[in-house]
Amino acid sequence: MRELIEEFNSGKGLKAVLEYDTEKDIYIMTVYKGDEKIVFSGNMVEIQKQAERFFVKSLKSLKNKMEIALLEDLYNR
């Protein structure tokens, strides 16, 4: 059985839900962004590490896409 710990909604379409699974004795954090759903589970330290790795990778990917767009723009001038 899952117990709701906290639910967060941002004004930018991001939703995060933190629950505690009493049967498995773990926390579950689900992040919704548009059609995407990302689930992290474990103890709080494990969830923080998983989320950090995911969001760092996402930011690096975004940075790379921005750099590519900038280079394409400069090339097209």
MDTraj code that builds the backbone (N, CA, C; nanometers):
import mdtraj as md
import numpy as np

residues = "MET ARG GLU LEU ILE GLU GLU PHE ASN SER GLY LYS GLY LEU LYS ALA VAL LEU GLU TYR ASP THR GLU LYS ASP ILE TYR ILE MET THR VAL TYR LYS GLY ASP GLU LYS ILE VAL PHE SER GLY ASN MET VAL GLU ILE GLN LYS GLN ALA GLU ARG PHE PHE VAL LYS SER LEU LYS SER LEU LYS ASN LYS MET GLU ILE ALA LEU LEU GLU ASP LEU TYR ASN ARG".split()
xyz = np.array([
    [0.0841, -0.1180, 0.0000],
    [0.0000, 0.0000, 0.0000],
    [0.0885, 0.1241, 0.0000],
    [0.0519, 0.2208, -0.0793],
    [0.1297, 0.3450, -0.0879],
    [0.0630, 0.4570, -0.0100],
    [0.1455, 0.5304, 0.0630],
    [0.0982, 0.6483, 0.1355],
    [0.1536, 0.7720, 0.0656],
    [0.0675, 0.8686, 0.0373],
    [0.1107, 0.9936, -0.0245],
    [0.1839, 1.0778, 0.0791],
    [0.3071, 1.1156, 0.0469],
    [0.3866, 1.2012, 0.1350],
    [0.3691, 1.3474, 0.0930],
    [0.3910, 1.3716, -0.0372],
    [0.3799, 1.5093, -0.0871],
    [0.3547, 1.5084, -0.2369],
    [0.2826, 1.6086, -0.2831],
    [0.2565, 1.6274, -0.4253],
    [0.2864, 1.7722, -0.4597],
    [0.3585, 1.7918, -0.5692],
    [0.4000, 1.9251, -0.6104],
    [0.3607, 1.9470, -0.7554],
    [0.2979, 2.0607, -0.7832],
    [0.2643, 2.1016, -0.9197],
    [0.3261, 2.2370, -0.9468],
    [0.4018, 2.2461, -1.0559],
    [0.4573, 2.3758, -1.0936],
    [0.3663, 2.4391, -1.1971],
    [0.3834, 2.5648, -1.2197],
    [0.3053, 2.6352, -1.3199],
    [0.3524, 2.6073, -1.4611],
    [0.4598, 2.5302, -1.4746],
    [0.5196, 2.5048, -1.6062],
    [0.4959, 2.3623, -1.6547],
    [0.3975, 2.2927, -1.5978],
    [0.3639, 2.1591, -1.6454],
    [0.4426, 2.0461, -1.5820],
    [0.5094, 2.0724, -1.4720],
    [0.5860, 1.9704, -1.4020],
    [0.5113, 1.9298, -1.2759],
    [0.5013, 1.7988, -1.2550],
    [0.4328, 1.7477, -1.1365],
    [0.5215, 1.6403, -1.0741],
    [0.5382, 1.6444, -0.9426],
    [0.6160, 1.5439, -0.8712],
    [0.5323, 1.4889, -0.7567],
    [0.5351, 1.3571, -0.7416],
    [0.4593, 1.2902, -0.6364],
    [0.5566, 1.2017, -0.5582],
    [0.5607, 1.2205, -0.4268],
    [0.6443, 1.1385, -0.3396],
    [0.5528, 1.0516, -0.2551],
    [0.5757, 0.9206, -0.2622],
    [0.4937, 0.8249, -0.1878],
    [0.5842, 0.7292, -0.1109],
    [0.5268, 0.6638, -0.0108],
    [0.5979, 0.5619, 0.0652],
    [0.5230, 0.4305, 0.0495],
    [0.5921, 0.3270, -0.0001],
    [0.5322, 0.1949, -0.0162],
    [0.5569, 0.1166, 0.1123],
    [0.4515, 0.0973, 0.1910],
    [0.4655, 0.0317, 0.3219],
    [0.4961, -0.1169, 0.3084],
    [0.4534, -0.1799, 0.2001],
    [0.4794, -0.3225, 0.1810],
    [0.6245, -0.3493, 0.1451],
    [0.6819, -0.2645, 0.0588],
    [0.8208, -0.2821, 0.0148],
    [0.9193, -0.2014, 0.0986],
    [0.8690, -0.1121, 0.1841],
    [0.9514, -0.0274, 0.2697],
    [1.0467, 0.0618, 0.1885],
    [0.9918, 0.1223, 0.0815],
    [1.0700, 0.2129, -0.0026],
    [0.9888, 0.3379, -0.0347],
    [1.0617, 0.4435, -0.0733],
    [0.9986, 0.5660, -0.1222],
    [0.9928, 0.5579, -0.2748],
    [0.8898, 0.6187, -0.3313],
    [0.8738, 0.6246, -0.4760],
    [0.8445, 0.7687, -0.5143],
    [0.9277, 0.8232, -0.6013],
    [0.9059, 0.9588, -0.6509],
    [0.8766, 0.9493, -0.8002],
    [0.7612, 1.0000, -0.8391],
    [0.7209, 0.9992, -0.9788],
    [0.7161, 1.1432, -1.0274],
    [0.7843, 1.1688, -1.1390],
    [0.7883, 1.3024, -1.1972],
    [0.7181, 1.2963, -1.3319],
    [0.6203, 1.3843, -1.3505],
    [0.5457, 1.3933, -1.4757],
    [0.5811, 1.5248, -1.5435],
    [0.6144, 1.5158, -1.6720],
    [0.6394, 1.6365, -1.7508],
    [0.5793, 1.6122, -1.8884],
    [0.4673, 1.6758, -1.9126],
    [0.3962, 1.6518, -2.0384],
    [0.3527, 1.5069, -2.0455],
    [0.3957, 1.4377, -2.1505],
    [0.3624, 1.2967, -2.1684],
    [0.4627, 1.2046, -2.1005],
    [0.5722, 1.2604, -2.0513],
    [0.6770, 1.1801, -1.9878],
    [0.6443, 1.1478, -1.8435],
    [0.6879, 1.0299, -1.8007],
    [0.6722, 0.9878, -1.6618],
    [0.8031, 0.9201, -1.6207],
    [0.8687, 0.9729, -1.5181],
    [0.9940, 0.9189, -1.4694],
    [0.9722, 0.8749, -1.3255],
    [1.0140, 0.7516, -1.2940],
    [0.9933, 0.6971, -1.1601],
    [1.1282, 0.6661, -1.0967],
    [1.1481, 0.7162, -0.9756],
    [1.2669, 0.6878, -0.8952],
    [1.2193, 0.6151, -0.7699],
    [1.2946, 0.5124, -0.7260],
    [1.2518, 0.4411, -0.6062],
    [1.3724, 0.3983, -0.5237],
    [1.3489, 0.3783, -0.3950],
    [1.4531, 0.3377, -0.3014],
    [1.4420, 0.4207, -0.1752],
    [1.5524, 0.4258, -0.0989],
    [1.5504, 0.5148, 0.0169],
    [1.5755, 0.6572, -0.0326],
    [1.5657, 0.7546, 0.0537],
    [1.5738, 0.8949, 0.0109],
    [1.7086, 0.9280, -0.0531],
    [1.8172, 0.8716, -0.0023],
    [1.9501, 0.8981, -0.0595],
    [1.9584, 0.8407, -0.2007],
    [1.9073, 0.7192, -0.2202],
    [1.9086, 0.6572, -0.3527],
    [1.8256, 0.7378, -0.4523],
    [1.7095, 0.7852, -0.4090],
    [1.6247, 0.8660, -0.4969],
    [1.6955, 0.9951, -0.5354],
    [1.7603, 1.0590, -0.4396],
    [1.8322, 1.1832, -0.4697],
    [1.9429, 1.1587, -0.5715],
    [2.0167, 1.0491, -0.5580],
    [2.1245, 1.0181, -0.6524],
    [2.0694, 0.9884, -0.7909],
    [1.9614, 0.9092, -0.7965],
    [1.8996, 0.8764, -0.9257],
    [1.8493, 1.0025, -0.9955],
    [1.7803, 1.0868, -0.9202],
    [1.7247, 1.2098, -0.9776],
    [1.8357, 1.3038, -1.0228],
    [1.9412, 1.3137, -0.9434],
    [2.0532, 1.4003, -0.9806],
    [2.1154, 1.3547, -1.1112],
    [2.1403, 1.2245, -1.1253],
    [2.1977, 1.1728, -1.2504],
    [2.1053, 1.2002, -1.3682],
    [1.9753, 1.1780, -1.3498],
    [1.8800, 1.2003, -1.4580],
    [1.8769, 1.3465, -1.5006],
    [1.8672, 1.4376, -1.4036],
    [1.8547, 1.5788, -1.4381],
    [1.9856, 1.6372, -1.4908],
    [2.1005, 1.5885, -1.4437],
    [2.2285, 1.6337, -1.4985],
    [2.2389, 1.5914, -1.6446],
    [2.2000, 1.4664, -1.6745],
    [2.2016, 1.4200, -1.8137],
    [2.1061, 1.5034, -1.8992],
    [1.9884, 1.5354, -1.8452],
    [1.8910, 1.6161, -1.9196],
    [1.9462, 1.7552, -1.9491],
    [2.0119, 1.8152, -1.8499],
    [2.0690, 1.9491, -1.8702],
    [2.1830, 1.9461, -1.9712],
    [2.2655, 1.8419, -1.9671],
    [2.3751, 1.8292, -2.0645],
    [2.3187, 1.8133, -2.2047],
    [2.2135, 1.7354, -2.2179],
    [2.1500, 1.7156, -2.3477],
    [2.0927, 1.8472, -2.4004],
    [2.0260, 1.9220, -2.3124],
    [1.9700, 2.0512, -2.3512],
    [2.0806, 2.1474, -2.3931],
    [2.1899, 2.1498, -2.3177],
    [2.3034, 2.2366, -2.3501],
    [2.3596, 2.2004, -2.4879],
    [2.3747, 2.0711, -2.5148],
    [2.4257, 2.0274, -2.6446],
    [2.3330, 2.0697, -2.7578],
    [2.2023, 2.0560, -2.7380],
    [2.1060, 2.0962, -2.8408],
    [2.1131, 2.2460, -2.8664],
    [2.1314, 2.3251, -2.7599],
    [2.1407, 2.4701, -2.7756],
    [2.2679, 2.5067, -2.8510],
    [2.3790, 2.4390, -2.8199],
    [2.5050, 2.4668, -2.8891],
    [2.4952, 2.4305, -3.0367],
    [2.4308, 2.3196, -3.0674],
    [2.4126, 2.2789, -3.2069],
    [2.3270, 2.3810, -3.2812],
    [2.2195, 2.4263, -3.2195],
    [2.1324, 2.5263, -3.2828],
    [2.2093, 2.6559, -3.3072],
    [2.2919, 2.6964, -3.2110],
    [2.3715, 2.8183, -3.2262],
    [2.4717, 2.8033, -3.3402],
    [2.5387, 2.6897, -3.3478],
    [2.6342, 2.6657, -3.4562],
    [2.5644, 2.6626, -3.5917],
    [2.4470, 2.6020, -3.5980],
    [2.3716, 2.5991, -3.7246],
    [2.3315, 2.7401, -3.7656],
    [2.2907, 2.8209, -3.6666],
    [2.2531, 2.9592, -3.6941],
    [2.3730, 3.0373, -3.7470],
    [2.4876, 3.0200, -3.6837],
    [2.6086, 3.0902, -3.7294],
    [2.6491, 3.0441, -3.8684],
    [2.6357, 2.9158, -3.8963],
    [2.6712, 2.8604, -4.0271],
    [2.5792, 2.9162, -4.1362],
    [2.4515, 2.9325, -4.1042],
    [2.3537, 2.9789, -4.2031],
    [2.3653, 3.1276, -4.2322],
    [2.4386, 3.2006, -4.1539],
    [2.4529, 3.3460, -4.1782],
    [2.5444, 3.3723, -4.2888],
])
top = md.Topology()
chain = top.add_chain()
for i, resn in enumerate(residues, 1):
    res = top.add_residue(resn, chain, resSeq=i)
    for name in ("N", "CA", "C"):
        top.add_atom(name, md.element.get_by_symbol(name[0]), res)
traj = md.Trajectory(xyz[None], top)
